[in-house]
Amino acid sequence: MKLAVALAALLVVYVAADNHDWKKVLIKGENSRFKFDFKEYSLEVETTSSSSTSLLATSWFTGQMETVGSIYLQFPGRSSTVKYTVKHCISEKEFKLSDKVASAETKKWVFTYSSDELNIMCNDETALKLEFAQDCSAGWQKYWTKQPAYVQFDTIDSASEKYREARSILEMILLISTG
């Protein structure tokens, strides 16, 4: 029981940055691709809300530069409604942010990937949990079962300001349990 309570408390926090420095998003599109290890880290992206609609847009690629997929999050100012598209999985749907998260000027989005699912958190709250087998349209396996090794911020991205590696809580638990 104590372990369950401790794990629940850790899940609220979910991400520890492990002193990884923020990198500014200076270039977007094909020339902005950077190596990223989703087996060990989650991708944390910081955005700042404006009064207009913002778009966080990333694409993920294998080590051979084959497409894994793209993720688009569109959020108007500080609205709680986020429209999202996960290319090769979901065309367009919506999720709601809590009022606390929606009203925050700075949002920290955390993308945690496995071949089974994609989890997106915003300011330490779960925003979207996507289980590929249940939630995606036909044909998703051709893309989302591949291991992403590179990420780029797409040219249409208007929201991403900086990014960094962040350890997911699952990785932290494994590190603690193995000594």
KAPE-V840140 format. One line per field, one symbol per residue. psi: psi as a letter, one per 30 degrees, with the letter a starting at -180 (. if undefined). burial: + if it has 24 or more other C-alpha atoms within 12 Angstrom, else -. A space follows every 50 residues. Layout:
psi: ???
burial: ???
This chain:
psi: eeeeeeeeeefeeekkfhgkkkkkjeklaefgkkkkjfefllkkkklkka flklkkjlkkllfggkkelkkkjkkjbglfkkklkjkgdkdkallkllee eefkekkjkkjkklfflkkklkhgkkekjjjeeefllkfeffdffkjkfk klklffkgekelllkkkleeeeeeeefg.
burial: -------------++++-------+--+----++-+++-++++++++++- ---+++++++++----+++++++++++++-++++++++++----+++--- ++----++++++++--++++++++++++++++---+---++-++++++++ ++++--++++++++++++++++-------
